[in-house]
Amino acid sequence: MQRNFEPMRRQVESWQKFEFTDVTAKVVIYETFVEGKLEAPKHLARALHDLYFEPKYDEFGSRTIWSLSNAFRPALKTGPDSSIQGDCEAG
């Protein structure tokens, strides 16, 4: 089966080039959690902030929409559902 990933590849490349100022990234995080643009616990905003501004991987060190989008996934995994899953796996 052949799949055409070209449109997705172009989208990722454009995200990697689209730079954010620190203020813009903070506004996105604020709007996401405080203004409720995403239904997620507000306390996860700190995890997202830390993952974006102090990334664990060098490849996400740039201040781009790509880096911010990649910080969302692990930030959201730190929520209550991930600890429940971890408890189930442990026991």
LUMLUM-438761 format. One record per residue: residue number from 1; residue in one letter; chain; z, x, y of N, C-alpha, C, O, CB in turn. Coordinates in steps of 0.05 Angstrom, whole numbers, padded with zeros to 5 digits, always signed. Last residue first. Glycine has a CB too. Example, Ala and Ser with C-alpha at 12.3 -4.5 7.8 and 13.67 -1.06 7.14 Angstrom:
2
 num residu chaine   n.up n.east n.north  ca.up ca.east ca.north   c.up c.east c.north   o.up o.east o.north  cb.up cb.east cb.north
   2      s      A +00142 +00257  -00045 +00143  +00273   -00021 +00157 +00258  +00001 +00161 +00268  +00023 +00114  +00282   -00012
   1      a      A +00156 +00264  -00114 +00156  +00246   -00090 +00156 +00264  -00066 +00169 +00285  -00066 +00181  +00226   -00089
END
This chain:
91
 num residu chaine   n.up n.east n.north  ca.up ca.east ca.north   c.up c.east c.north   o.up o.east o.north  cb.up cb.east cb.north
  91      g      A +00771 +00009  -00063 +00789  -00003   -00082 +00781 -00026  -00098 +00796 -00036  -00114 +00811  -00010   -00069
  90      a      A +00734 +00033  -00031 +00757  +00049   -00041 +00772 +00035  -00063 +00785 +00049  -00079 +00775  +00056   -00018
  89      e      A +00700 -00008  -00018 +00690  +00014   -00033 +00712 +00031  -00045 +00710 +00042  -00067 +00672  +00032   -00016
  88      c      A +00734 -00039  +00013 +00723  -00050   -00012 +00713 -00028  -00030 +00717 -00028  -00054 +00700  -00070   -00006
  87      d      A +00744 -00006  +00056 +00766  -00014   +00039 +00756 -00024  +00012 +00767 -00018  -00009 +00783  -00035   +00053
  86      g      A +00692 -00003  +00078 +00704  +00021   +00068 +00728 +00015  +00049 +00731 +00028  +00029 +00714  +00039   +00091
  85      q      A +00686 -00056  +00094 +00668  -00045   +00074 +00680 -00020  +00062 +00680 -00017  +00037 +00640  -00039   +00086
  84      i      A +00725 -00056  +00134 +00728  -00074   +00111 +00710 -00064  +00088 +00719 -00064  +00065 +00720  -00103   +00118
  83      s      A +00704 -00020  +00169 +00729  -00013   +00156 +00734 -00032  +00132 +00745 -00023  +00112 +00752  -00015   +00175
  82      s      A +00658 -00047  +00186 +00655  -00022   +00171 +00681 -00014  +00157 +00680 -00002  +00136 +00646  +00000   +00191
  81      d      A +00679 -00092  +00212 +00664  -00096   +00187 +00661 -00070  +00172 +00661 -00070  +00147 +00637  -00107   +00194
  80      p      A +00704 -00071  +00258 +00720  -00081   +00236 +00705 -00084  +00210 +00716 -00081  +00189 +00733  -00107   +00244
  79      g      A +00662 -00013  +00279 +00676  -00039   +00282 +00691 -00047  +00257 +00691 -00033  +00237 +00657  -00060   +00290
  78      t      A +00630 +00029  +00275 +00659  +00035   +00276 +00675 +00010  +00279 +00700 +00011  +00281 +00664  +00053   +00300
  77      k      A +00578 +00012  +00277 +00590  +00016   +00250 +00619 +00022  +00251 +00633 +00021  +00230 +00575  +00038   +00236
  76      l      A +00567 +00015  +00331 +00572  -00011   +00319 +00583 -00009  +00291 +00597 -00028  +00282 +00546  -00027   +00319
  75      a      A +00559 +00070  +00334 +00581  +00058   +00350 +00587 +00030  +00338 +00611 +00023  +00336 +00572  +00055   +00379
  74      p      A +00515 +00080  +00302 +00541  +00090   +00293 +00564 +00077  +00309 +00586 +00074  +00298 +00543  +00120   +00295
  73      r      A +00477 +00049  +00336 +00482  +00044   +00308 +00509 +00055  +00298 +00524 +00039  +00287 +00460  +00057   +00291
  72      f      A +00476 +00070  +00390 +00485  +00043   +00384 +00493 +00040  +00354 +00514 +00028  +00348 +00464  +00023   +00391
  71      a      A +00452 +00119  +00393 +00481  +00118   +00395 +00492 +00091  +00387 +00515 +00089  +00379 +00491  +00126   +00423
  70      n      A +00398 +00107  +00394 +00409  +00119   +00370 +00440 +00121  +00370 +00452 +00124  +00349 +00398  +00147   +00367
  69      s      A +00393 +00088  +00446 +00389  +00069   +00423 +00400 +00081  +00397 +00410 +00066  +00380 +00359  +00063   +00420
  68      l      A +00402 +00136  +00473 +00421  +00113   +00476 +00418 +00094  +00453 +00438 +00084  +00442 +00417  +00099   +00503
  67      s      A +00358 +00166  +00458 +00385  +00175   +00452 +00405 +00152  +00453 +00423 +00150  +00436 +00393  +00198   +00471
  66      w      A +00317 +00133  +00479 +00318  +00140   +00451 +00346 +00148  +00442 +00356 +00139  +00422 +00297  +00162   +00444
  65      i      A +00325 +00135  +00533 +00330  +00110   +00520 +00332 +00114  +00489 +00346 +00099  +00476 +00308  +00089   +00527
  64      t      A +00358 +00199  +00546 +00335  +00181   +00544 +00343 +00155  +00531 +00365 +00152  +00520 +00313  +00194   +00528
  63      r      A +00380 +00254  +00556 +00389  +00229   +00568 +00365 +00210  +00569 +00353 +00205  +00590 +00400  +00233   +00597
  62      s      A +00388 +00292  +00496 +00373  +00285   +00520 +00383 +00258  +00531 +00392 +00241  +00515 +00342  +00285   +00515
  61      g      A +00414 +00297  +00448 +00428  +00306   +00472 +00413 +00299  +00498 +00425 +00300  +00520 +00431  +00335   +00471
  60      f      A +00396 +00287  +00399 +00402  +00264   +00415 +00416 +00271  +00441 +00428 +00254  +00454 +00419  +00244   +00399
  59      e      A +00392 +00336  +00375 +00367  +00322   +00380 +00371 +00297  +00397 +00352 +00286  +00408 +00354  +00314   +00354
  58      d      A +00445 +00352  +00365 +00430  +00363   +00388 +00405 +00347  +00395 +00398 +00344  +00418 +00422  +00392   +00382
  57      y      A +00493 +00304  +00348 +00469  +00318   +00340 +00453 +00327  +00364 +00449 +00311  +00383 +00451  +00301   +00321
  56      k      A +00533 +00277  +00372 +00540  +00295   +00350 +00517 +00312  +00341 +00521 +00333  +00329 +00550  +00278   +00326
  55      p      A +00537 +00272  +00444 +00524  +00267   +00418 +00533 +00287  +00397 +00538 +00310  +00402 +00494  +00267   +00421
  54      e      A +00567 +00250  +00491 +00575  +00273   +00475 +00564 +00270  +00446 +00579 +00267  +00427 +00607  +00276   +00474
  53      f      A +00544 +00205  +00510 +00549  +00227   +00529 +00559 +00252  +00515 +00558 +00274  +00527 +00570  +00218   +00549
  52      y      A +00537 +00173  +00464 +00515  +00179   +00481 +00520 +00204  +00499 +00503 +00221  +00501 +00509  +00155   +00499
  51      l      A +00587 +00171  +00440 +00565  +00180   +00424 +00540 +00187  +00441 +00525 +00205  +00435 +00557  +00159   +00404
  50      d      A +00619 +00151  +00483 +00624  +00178   +00472 +00600 +00188  +00456 +00592 +00212  +00459 +00649  +00178   +00454
  49      h      A +00596 +00099  +00488 +00597  +00118   +00510 +00600 +00147  +00500 +00585 +00165  +00509 +00620  +00111   +00530
  48      l      A +00607 +00078  +00437 +00579  +00081   +00446 +00578 +00102  +00469 +00561 +00119  +00469 +00568  +00054   +00455
  47      a      A +00663 +00077  +00439 +00649  +00093   +00419 +00620 +00098  +00427 +00610 +00120  +00423 +00650  +00078   +00392
  46      r      A +00671 +00042  +00483 +00681  +00070   +00484 +00666 +00087  +00464 +00659 +00110  +00470 +00711  +00071   +00480
  45      a      A +00651 -00006  +00463 +00638  +00007   +00486 +00646 +00036  +00488 +00629 +00053  +00495 +00644  -00008   +00512
  44      l      A +00683 -00029  +00427 +00663  -00010   +00416 +00648 +00004  +00438 +00633 +00023  +00433 +00644  -00025   +00398
  43      h      A +00714 -00066  +00452 +00726  -00039   +00448 +00706 -00019  +00437 +00711 +00005  +00437 +00750  -00041   +00429
  42      k      A +00685 -00113  +00451 +00684  -00097   +00475 +00695 -00069  +00471 +00687 -00050  +00484 +00700  -00110   +00497
  41      p      A +00647 -00131  +00394 +00673  -00127   +00406 +00672 -00107  +00429 +00659 -00086  +00427 +00693  -00117   +00385
  40      a      A +00586 -00165  +00408 +00600  -00143   +00395 +00627 -00140  +00409 +00630 -00145  +00432 +00584  -00117   +00395
  39      e      A +00531 -00192  +00424 +00556  -00202   +00413 +00569 -00180  +00396 +00562 -00177  +00372 +00552  -00228   +00396
  38      l      A +00505 -00169  +00483 +00505  -00165   +00454 +00532 -00176  +00445 +00553 -00169  +00456 +00500  -00135   +00446
  37      k      A +00516 -00181  +00534 +00488  -00182   +00527 +00485 -00179  +00497 +00464 -00186  +00485 +00472  -00160   +00541
  36      g      A +00568 -00184  +00559 +00562  -00198   +00535 +00533 -00201  +00527 +00525 -00221  +00515 +00573  -00225   +00537
  35      e      A +00588 -00154  +00599 +00574  -00179   +00607 +00564 -00195  +00583 +00552 -00216  +00586 +00551  -00172   +00625
  34      v      A +00610 -00114  +00568 +00627  -00129   +00586 +00614 -00155  +00594 +00627 -00176  +00595 +00633  -00113   +00611
  33      f      A +00567 -00095  +00534 +00593  -00103   +00524 +00609 -00121  +00542 +00619 -00142  +00534 +00609  -00079   +00517
  32      t      A +00519 -00090  +00564 +00519  -00097   +00536 +00545 -00108  +00527 +00546 -00129  +00513 +00512  -00072   +00519
  31      e      A +00534 -00074  +00615 +00522  -00100   +00611 +00522 -00109  +00582 +00525 -00133  +00576 +00493  -00099   +00621
  30      y      A +00556 -00023  +00601 +00572  -00043   +00614 +00560 -00071  +00609 +00574 -00090  +00601 +00575  -00038   +00644
  29      i      A +00510 +00003  +00581 +00534  +00000   +00564 +00551 -00022  +00575 +00561 -00039  +00559 +00549  +00027   +00562
  28      v      A +00478 +00001  +00627 +00469  -00011   +00602 +00492 -00016  +00584 +00495 -00038  +00572 +00448  +00007   +00588
  27      v      A +00510 +00031  +00662 +00504  +00003   +00668 +00495 -00012  +00643 +00503 -00034  +00638 +00483  +00000   +00691
  26      k      A +00507 +00081  +00638 +00533  +00067   +00640 +00529 +00038  +00646 +00544 +00021  +00636 +00550  +00080   +00662
  25      a      A +00453 +00092  +00644 +00464  +00089   +00617 +00490 +00075  +00618 +00496 +00058  +00601 +00467  +00117   +00604
  24      t      A +00451 +00096  +00701 +00436  +00075   +00687 +00447 +00070  +00659 +00450 +00048  +00650 +00406  +00082   +00686
  23      v      A +00484 +00141  +00709 +00492  +00115   +00720 +00477 +00092  +00706 +00489 +00072  +00699 +00486  +00114   +00750
  22      d      A +00454 +00181  +00686 +00480  +00174   +00674 +00489 +00147  +00684 +00501 +00132  +00668 +00501  +00195   +00680
  21      t      A +00386 +00161  +00681 +00407  +00174   +00695 +00433 +00166  +00681 +00434 +00147  +00667 +00408  +00167   +00726
  20      f      A +00340 +00169  +00628 +00360  +00153   +00641 +00377 +00171  +00658 +00382 +00194  +00652 +00378  +00138   +00620
  19      e      A +00271 +00177  +00612 +00297  +00188   +00618 +00314 +00169  +00633 +00304 +00153  +00650 +00294  +00214   +00634
  18      f      A +00227 +00170  +00563 +00239  +00154   +00584 +00267 +00163  +00590 +00285 +00157  +00575 +00238  +00124   +00576
  17      k      A +00212 +00198  +00518 +00204  +00209   +00544 +00217 +00194  +00568 +00218 +00205  +00590 +00174  +00208   +00547
  16      q      A +00229 +00168  +00476 +00239  +00196   +00478 +00232 +00209  +00504 +00245 +00228  +00512 +00227  +00212   +00455
  15      w      A +00200 +00122  +00483 +00230  +00121   +00487 +00240 +00150  +00491 +00259 +00154  +00506 +00244  +00107   +00464
  14      s      A +00150 +00140  +00469 +00154  +00132   +00496 +00184 +00131  +00503 +00192 +00137  +00525 +00141  +00105   +00502
  13      e      A +00159 +00151  +00414 +00152  +00173   +00432 +00156 +00165  +00462 +00165 +00182  +00478 +00122  +00181   +00428
  12      v      A +00168 +00099  +00396 +00189  +00119   +00395 +00183 +00142  +00414 +00201 +00152  +00428 +00193  +00129   +00366
  11      q      A +00117 +00077  +00405 +00140  +00066   +00418 +00163 +00086  +00419 +00176 +00089  +00439 +00149  +00040   +00405
  10      r      A +00085 +00108  +00370 +00080  +00110   +00399 +00104 +00099  +00415 +00111 +00110  +00436 +00055  +00094   +00407
   9      r      A +00107 +00091  +00322 +00109  +00119   +00329 +00105 +00123  +00359 +00119 +00138  +00372 +00088  +00136   +00313
   8      m      A +00092 +00038  +00322 +00120  +00044   +00323 +00124 +00073  +00331 +00142 +00080  +00346 +00133  +00039   +00295
   7      p      A +00035 +00042  +00319 +00048  +00029   +00342 +00078 +00036  +00344 +00088 +00040  +00366 +00045  -00001   +00340
   6      e      A +00031 +00072  +00268 +00023  +00083   +00293 +00035 +00069  +00317 +00045 +00083  +00335 -00007  +00082   +00295
   5      f      A +00040 +00054  +00218 +00063  +00060   +00234 +00057 +00071  +00261 +00075 +00078  +00277 +00081  +00079   +00219
   4      n      A +00011 +00015  +00174 +00004  +00027   +00200 +00029 +00030  +00217 +00038 +00011  +00229 -00018  +00011   +00214
   3      r      A +00008 +00027  +00105 +00021  +00015   +00128 +00013 +00030  +00153 +00009 +00054  +00153 +00052  +00014   +00124
   2      q      A -00019 +00013  +00042 -00021  +00029   +00067 -00008 +00013  +00089 -00013 -00011  +00093 -00050  +00036   +00073
   1      m      A +00000 +00017  -00023 +00000  +00000   +00000 +00000 +00018  +00025 +00017 +00036  +00028 +00024  -00019   +00000
END
